[in-house]
Amino acid sequence: MLNRLTRWLQAPPEAKASRVQRAIALYVAGRAVWTPRDYAALSREGFQKNAVVHRAVRLVSEAAAALPLVLKSGGRELSAHPLLSLFARPNAREGGQRFLENLYGHLMVSGNAYVEAVSLDGAPHELHCLRPDRMRVVPDADGWPAAYEYAVGMQTIRFAIRDDETLAPILHLTLFHPVDDHYGLSPMEAAATALDIHNAAGAWNKALLDNAARPSGALVVGGTTLTDAQFDRLEGELEANYQGAGNAGRPLLLEGGLDWRPLSLSPKDMDFVEAKVAAAREIALAFGVPPLLLGLPGDSTHANYAEANRAFYRQTVIPLVKRTADSLAHWLAPAYGEALQLEPDLDAIEALADERESLWRRVSAASFLSDDEKREVVGYGRVAARKGR
C-alpha cells in the first residue's frame, strides 16, 4: 500500500495542478479544518486586558487604514471608478476607513481576516468583514478550499467556491504560518509567553496593592498554640481591618504573645518589574511596533520619535498595506473585466515626507534623466501615459 501511494505521488500530473496539494488532501481527508487557536482567549487576554497589545493592534490597524489607496489600470492612475466608490462606502454601516480598521485588526489579533462580497448583477455591491472565530475552511479532495462555513449560534451559512464564478464570495487574508496550510499565525501567538508574563506581573502588583501595598508578613505565636476558633478570629480581623489600600499604614494591634515579622522582597524577587518591561518590549517586537511609539522605557534603538515613526511605516505598515491591497485587487478586478492594481499612496505618509523631499531633490538635480524618467523614479507615470496617448 505504501509503495503504491509513493508511486502515485511521484507520478507526473495529468493536468495543471500542484502535485504536493494531493498529499495535503490526504492529510485533511476533505474535512473542515478548524482554527488551531482560541481566538476568544487571544482577544480577551490580549486585546481586552493588556494595554500594550491593545495599543499595538490599534496603532497598526489605524495607521494602515488611514493610508490612502491608489487605483491603477495599465499603469495609469484612475480618479473615478466603481471600485473606488465601493471602498469609500463598503456597506451601509461602515465607511472605508472603519472597514479597513476592522480588517487589519482581525489580521493582528487572529492572523486571519475574511471579507464577504455581496454581488448585484455580477458586480460587487457591498463588502463586509466577518469574525475569524466564526469561520472555518472546508477543503475539497485536492486540499484547496472548497467552501467557507460561517457559524452564528445554531445557524451555519455556507459560502461555496465555484470555478465558474467571476467573483468568489469570500476573500481569506492570512499572515504567514510555517506549519498550517489554511490559517495564518497571529503575532499575539508568537508573543504568548511575553503576554502571560506581562499579565501575571500586573496581577501580582494588583494583589500587592490589595494587601496594603506592602509585602506579606508572618504572625509568630510565642510559647502557645492557637485554637481553631482563635485562628479563624485572627484571620478574619486581619482581612477586615488590615488588608486593602484603604488600610495602608494602619497600626497592627497584637495580643497574647503575638509578634509581627514582615517578609521583605529580595532583589531577585523585585526582578518582576524588569520582567514586565522586557515582556512589553517583546510584545511590541512581535507586532512590529517600535517600543518608543508605545511609551515603553529603556529604548535605545531609535535616536528619536521621528526615526521610530519612519521605521514603523517602512517595516510594518507599508508591507502590510501592499499585501492586503494586492489581494483585494486580485480578488475584485475580474468582476470589472479589467486588470486593476491597488497601491498605497506613499506621498500621503507624513512620517516619510523628509525622505520624499530628499528623493525629489536628487532626481531634480539629475540632468541626465528626461522629464518622463524623473516622473517614473518618483512614482508617477509618463506624461504621454497620463494623457492617455
C-alpha positions as CSV (number, residue, x, y, z in Angstrom):
1,M,0.0,0.0,0.0
2,L,2.8,2.4,0.9
3,N,4.7,1.7,-2.4
4,R,1.5,2.3,-4.4
5,L,1.0,5.6,-2.6
6,T,4.6,6.6,-3.2
7,R,4.3,5.8,-6.9
8,W,1.1,7.8,-7.1
9,L,2.6,10.8,-5.5
10,Q,5.7,10.6,-7.8
11,A,3.7,10.2,-11.0
12,P,3.7,13.2,-13.3
13,P,0.5,15.2,-13.1
14,E,-2.1,14.7,-15.8
15,A,-3.4,18.3,-15.5
16,K,-2.1,21.6,-14.5
17,A,-2.1,21.3,-10.7
18,S,0.2,21.1,-7.7
19,R,1.5,17.6,-7.0
20,V,2.1,18.5,-3.4
21,Q,-1.5,19.6,-2.9
22,R,-2.8,16.0,-3.3
23,A,-0.7,15.0,-0.3
24,I,-2.4,17.8,1.7
25,A,-5.7,16.5,0.6
26,L,-4.9,13.1,2.1
27,Y,-3.9,14.8,5.3
28,V,-7.1,16.7,5.7
29,A,-9.3,14.0,4.2
30,G,-11.8,16.5,2.9
31,R,-13.0,17.6,6.4
32,A,-13.4,21.0,7.8
33,V,-10.2,22.4,9.3
34,W,-10.8,24.3,12.5
35,T,-8.5,27.1,13.5
36,P,-6.0,25.7,16.0
37,R,-6.0,28.7,18.3
38,D,-8.6,30.1,20.6
39,Y,-9.5,33.5,19.1
40,A,-11.7,34.4,22.0
41,A,-8.9,33.8,24.5
42,L,-6.4,35.8,22.5
43,S,-8.9,38.7,22.3
44,R,-9.8,38.5,26.0
45,E,-6.3,38.1,27.5
46,G,-4.5,40.2,24.9
47,F,-6.5,42.9,23.2
48,Q,-9.1,43.4,26.0
49,K,-6.8,43.1,29.1
50,N,-3.3,44.0,28.0
51,A,-2.6,47.7,27.4
52,V,0.5,47.0,25.3
53,V,-1.3,44.6,22.9
54,H,-4.3,46.9,22.7
55,R,-2.3,49.9,21.7
56,A,-0.1,47.9,19.3
57,V,-3.1,46.5,17.5
58,R,-4.8,49.9,17.4
59,L,-1.6,51.6,16.2
60,V,-1.0,49.2,13.3
61,S,-4.7,48.9,12.2
62,E,-5.4,52.7,12.4
63,A,-2.1,53.7,10.6
64,A,-2.7,51.1,7.8
65,A,-6.4,52.0,7.4
66,A,-5.5,55.7,7.2
67,L,-3.1,55.2,4.3
68,P,-4.9,56.1,1.0
69,L,-5.0,53.6,-1.8
70,V,-4.4,54.5,-5.4
71,L,-6.2,52.5,-8.2
72,K,-4.3,52.0,-11.4
73,S,-5.1,50.3,-14.7
74,G,-2.4,49.8,-17.3
75,G,0.0,51.9,-15.2
76,R,-2.4,54.9,-15.3
77,E,-4.0,56.2,-12.1
78,L,-7.8,56.2,-12.1
79,S,-9.5,59.1,-10.3
80,A,-13.0,57.7,-10.7
81,H,-14.0,54.0,-10.8
82,P,-16.8,51.9,-9.2
83,L,-14.2,50.1,-7.1
84,L,-13.1,53.4,-5.6
85,S,-16.7,54.1,-4.7
86,L,-17.1,50.7,-3.2
87,F,-14.0,51.2,-0.9
88,A,-15.3,54.7,0.0
89,R,-18.5,53.1,1.4
90,P,-18.2,49.3,1.6
91,N,-21.6,48.8,3.3
92,A,-24.4,50.8,4.9
93,R,-22.9,50.6,8.4
94,E,-19.2,51.4,7.8
95,G,-17.1,53.9,5.9
96,G,-13.9,52.9,4.1
97,Q,-11.5,53.6,6.9
98,R,-13.6,51.9,9.5
99,F,-13.9,48.8,7.3
100,L,-10.2,48.6,6.8
101,E,-9.5,49.1,10.5
102,N,-11.6,46.1,11.3
103,L,-9.8,44.1,8.5
104,Y,-6.4,44.9,9.8
105,G,-7.5,44.4,13.4
106,H,-8.6,40.9,12.7
107,L,-5.3,40.2,11.0
108,M,-3.3,41.4,14.0
109,V,-5.4,39.5,16.6
110,S,-6.2,36.3,14.7
111,G,-3.7,36.2,11.8
112,N,-6.8,35.7,9.6
113,A,-9.3,38.1,8.1
114,Y,-12.4,37.3,6.0
115,V,-14.2,39.6,3.6
116,E,-17.6,38.8,2.2
117,A,-18.6,40.3,-1.2
118,V,-22.3,40.9,-1.8
119,S,-22.8,41.0,-5.6
120,L,-25.5,42.6,-7.6
121,D,-25.8,41.7,-11.3
122,G,-22.3,40.2,-11.2
123,A,-20.6,43.2,-9.7
124,P,-19.6,43.7,-6.0
125,H,-22.1,45.9,-4.3
126,E,-21.1,45.6,-0.6
127,L,-18.1,44.4,1.4
128,H,-18.4,43.0,4.9
129,C,-15.7,41.9,7.4
130,L,-16.5,38.6,9.1
131,R,-15.3,37.5,12.5
132,P,-12.5,34.9,12.2
133,D,-13.6,32.8,15.2
134,R,-16.9,32.0,13.4
135,M,-15.3,31.0,10.1
136,R,-13.8,27.6,9.1
137,V,-12.3,26.4,5.9
138,V,-13.8,23.3,4.2
139,P,-11.2,21.9,1.7
140,D,-12.0,19.8,-1.3
141,A,-10.5,16.5,-2.4
142,D,-7.4,18.3,-3.7
143,G,-6.8,20.2,-0.5
144,W,-7.9,23.6,-1.8
145,P,-10.7,25.5,0.0
146,A,-14.0,24.4,-1.5
147,A,-16.2,26.4,0.8
148,Y,-16.2,28.5,3.9
149,E,-18.7,28.0,6.7
150,Y,-19.7,30.8,9.0
151,A,-21.5,29.8,12.2
152,V,-23.5,32.2,14.3
153,G,-25.3,30.5,17.2
154,M,-27.2,27.5,15.9
155,Q,-27.1,28.8,12.3
156,T,-24.4,28.0,9.8
157,I,-24.0,29.8,6.4
158,R,-22.0,28.0,3.7
159,F,-20.1,30.0,1.1
160,A,-19.3,27.6,-1.7
161,I,-16.5,28.4,-4.1
162,R,-17.2,27.6,-7.7
163,D,-14.8,27.7,-10.7
164,D,-17.5,29.3,-12.9
165,E,-17.9,32.3,-10.7
166,T,-16.2,35.6,-11.7
167,L,-16.1,36.8,-8.1
168,A,-15.5,34.4,-5.2
169,P,-17.9,35.2,-2.3
170,I,-15.1,35.2,0.4
171,L,-11.6,36.6,0.4
172,H,-9.4,35.0,3.1
173,L,-6.4,37.0,4.1
174,T,-3.7,35.4,6.2
175,L,-0.4,36.2,7.9
176,F,2.4,33.7,7.2
177,H,2.2,30.5,9.2
178,P,5.0,27.9,8.7
179,V,3.1,24.8,9.8
180,D,-0.5,25.5,8.7
181,D,-1.9,25.0,5.2
182,H,-5.1,27.1,5.6
183,Y,-4.8,29.5,8.5
184,G,-2.4,32.4,9.4
185,L,-0.4,33.0,12.5
186,S,-1.3,35.8,14.9
187,P,1.5,38.0,16.2
188,M,-0.1,37.5,19.6
189,E,0.6,33.8,19.4
190,A,4.3,34.4,18.9
191,A,4.2,36.7,21.9
192,A,2.0,34.5,24.1
193,T,4.7,33.8,26.7
194,A,5.6,37.5,27.0
195,L,1.8,38.3,27.2
196,D,1.3,35.9,30.1
197,I,4.3,37.3,31.9
198,H,3.1,40.9,31.4
199,N,-0.4,40.0,32.6
200,A,0.9,38.0,35.6
201,A,3.2,40.8,36.7
202,G,0.2,43.2,36.6
203,A,-1.9,40.8,38.6
204,W,0.9,40.4,41.1
205,N,1.2,44.2,41.5
206,K,-2.6,44.5,41.9
207,A,-2.6,41.8,44.6
208,L,0.2,43.7,46.4
209,L,-1.9,46.8,46.4
210,D,-4.8,44.9,47.8
211,N,-2.7,43.8,50.7
212,A,-1.9,47.3,52.0
213,A,0.6,47.9,49.2
214,R,3.4,46.1,51.1
215,P,4.9,42.5,51.2
216,S,3.3,39.9,53.3
217,G,4.4,39.2,56.8
218,A,4.1,36.5,59.4
219,L,2.4,36.4,62.8
220,V,4.5,34.4,65.2
221,V,2.9,32.9,68.3
222,G,5.3,32.6,71.2
223,G,5.0,29.7,73.7
224,T,1.5,28.7,72.9
225,T,-0.8,27.2,70.2
226,L,-3.9,28.9,68.9
227,T,-7.2,27.0,68.8
228,D,-9.2,26.8,65.6
229,A,-11.6,29.4,66.9
230,Q,-8.8,31.8,67.8
231,F,-7.1,31.2,64.4
232,D,-10.3,31.9,62.5
233,R,-11.0,35.1,64.5
234,L,-7.5,36.4,64.0
235,E,-7.6,35.7,60.3
236,G,-10.9,37.5,59.9
237,E,-9.7,40.5,61.8
238,L,-6.6,40.8,59.6
239,E,-8.7,40.6,56.4
240,A,-11.3,43.1,57.6
241,N,-9.1,45.7,59.3
242,Y,-5.6,45.5,57.7
243,Q,-5.8,44.3,54.1
244,G,-6.6,46.6,51.2
245,A,-5.3,50.0,50.1
246,G,-7.7,51.8,52.4
247,N,-6.0,50.2,55.4
248,A,-2.4,51.1,54.3
249,G,-0.3,52.3,57.3
250,R,-2.9,51.3,59.9
251,P,-1.1,50.1,63.1
252,L,-1.4,46.4,64.0
253,L,-2.7,45.6,67.5
254,L,-1.3,42.4,68.8
255,E,-2.2,40.4,71.9
256,G,-1.5,37.1,73.6
257,G,2.2,37.0,72.8
258,L,1.8,37.5,69.0
259,D,4.7,39.0,67.1
260,W,4.6,40.5,63.6
261,R,7.6,39.8,61.4
262,P,7.4,41.4,57.9
263,L,8.8,39.5,55.0
264,S,10.7,41.8,52.7
265,L,11.3,41.3,49.0
266,S,14.8,40.3,47.9
267,P,16.4,41.9,44.9
268,K,15.7,38.7,43.0
269,D,12.0,39.0,43.8
270,M,12.0,42.5,42.6
271,D,13.0,41.3,39.1
272,F,9.3,41.1,38.2
273,V,9.4,44.8,37.4
274,E,12.2,44.3,34.8
275,A,10.5,41.2,33.6
276,K,7.3,43.1,32.9
277,V,9.2,45.8,30.9
278,A,11.1,43.1,28.9
279,A,7.8,41.3,28.2
280,A,6.2,44.6,27.0
281,R,9.1,45.1,24.6
282,E,8.8,41.5,23.3
283,I,5.1,42.1,22.6
284,A,5.9,45.3,20.7
285,L,8.6,43.3,18.7
286,A,6.1,40.7,17.7
287,F,3.7,43.3,16.3
288,G,6.4,45.3,14.6
289,V,5.9,48.4,16.6
290,P,8.9,50.4,17.9
291,P,8.7,50.4,21.7
292,L,9.3,54.2,21.7
293,L,5.9,54.6,20.0
294,L,4.2,52.7,22.8
295,G,5.8,54.8,25.5
296,L,7.9,51.9,26.8
297,P,11.0,52.9,28.8
298,G,14.6,51.9,28.1
299,D,14.5,52.1,24.4
300,S,17.9,52.8,22.7
301,T,17.2,51.5,19.2
302,H,15.9,54.8,17.7
303,A,17.5,58.2,18.2
304,N,14.2,60.0,18.4
305,Y,10.5,59.6,17.8
306,A,10.6,60.7,14.2
307,E,13.1,58.0,13.3
308,A,10.9,55.4,15.1
309,N,7.9,56.5,13.2
310,R,9.7,56.2,9.9
311,A,10.8,52.7,10.8
312,F,7.3,51.8,11.8
313,Y,5.9,52.7,8.4
314,R,8.7,51.3,6.4
315,Q,8.9,47.9,8.2
316,T,5.3,47.3,9.3
317,V,2.6,49.4,7.9
318,I,3.6,49.7,4.2
319,P,4.3,45.9,3.7
320,L,1.0,45.1,5.4
321,V,-1.0,47.5,3.2
322,K,0.8,46.4,0.0
323,R,0.0,42.8,0.6
324,T,-3.6,43.5,1.5
325,A,-4.2,45.9,-1.4
326,D,-2.7,43.4,-3.9
327,S,-5.0,40.7,-2.6
328,L,-8.1,42.9,-2.7
329,A,-7.4,44.0,-6.3
330,H,-6.7,40.4,-7.4
331,W,-10.0,39.3,-5.9
332,L,-12.2,42.1,-7.1
333,A,-10.7,43.0,-10.5
334,P,-12.3,40.1,-12.5
335,A,-15.7,41.4,-11.7
336,Y,-15.0,44.6,-13.5
337,G,-13.4,42.9,-16.6
338,E,-10.1,44.7,-16.4
339,A,-6.7,44.5,-14.9
340,L,-6.6,46.7,-11.8
341,Q,-3.9,47.4,-9.3
342,L,-4.3,48.9,-5.8
343,E,-1.2,50.6,-4.3
344,P,-0.7,52.7,-1.2
345,D,-0.1,56.4,-1.7
346,L,3.3,56.8,-0.1
347,D,3.3,60.5,-0.7
348,A,0.4,60.8,1.9
349,I,2.6,59.5,4.7
350,E,3.7,62.5,6.8
351,A,6.4,60.5,8.5
352,L,8.2,59.9,5.2
353,A,7.9,63.5,4.0
354,D,11.7,64.1,4.6
355,E,12.6,61.0,2.6
356,R,10.4,62.0,-0.3
357,E,11.8,65.6,-0.3
358,S,15.3,64.2,-0.4
359,L,14.4,61.9,-3.3
360,W,12.8,64.7,-5.3
361,R,15.8,66.9,-4.8
362,R,18.2,64.3,-6.0
363,V,16.0,63.4,-9.0
364,S,15.6,67.1,-10.0
365,A,19.3,67.5,-9.9
366,A,19.9,64.5,-12.2
367,S,20.4,66.3,-15.6
368,F,21.0,63.0,-17.4
369,L,17.3,62.0,-16.9
370,S,14.4,63.1,-19.1
371,D,11.2,64.5,-17.5
372,D,9.4,61.2,-18.1
373,E,12.2,59.2,-16.5
374,K,12.2,61.6,-13.5
375,R,8.4,61.1,-13.1
376,E,8.8,57.3,-13.1
377,V,11.5,57.4,-10.5
378,V,9.4,59.3,-8.1
379,G,6.4,57.1,-8.7
380,Y,4.4,59.0,-11.3
381,G,3.6,57.8,-14.9
382,R,4.9,59.3,-18.0
383,V,3.2,62.4,-19.4
384,A,2.1,60.5,-22.5
385,A,0.6,57.7,-20.4
386,R,-1.1,60.2,-18.1
387,K,-2.7,62.0,-21.1
388,G,-3.9,58.6,-22.5
389,R,-1.8,58.7,-25.7
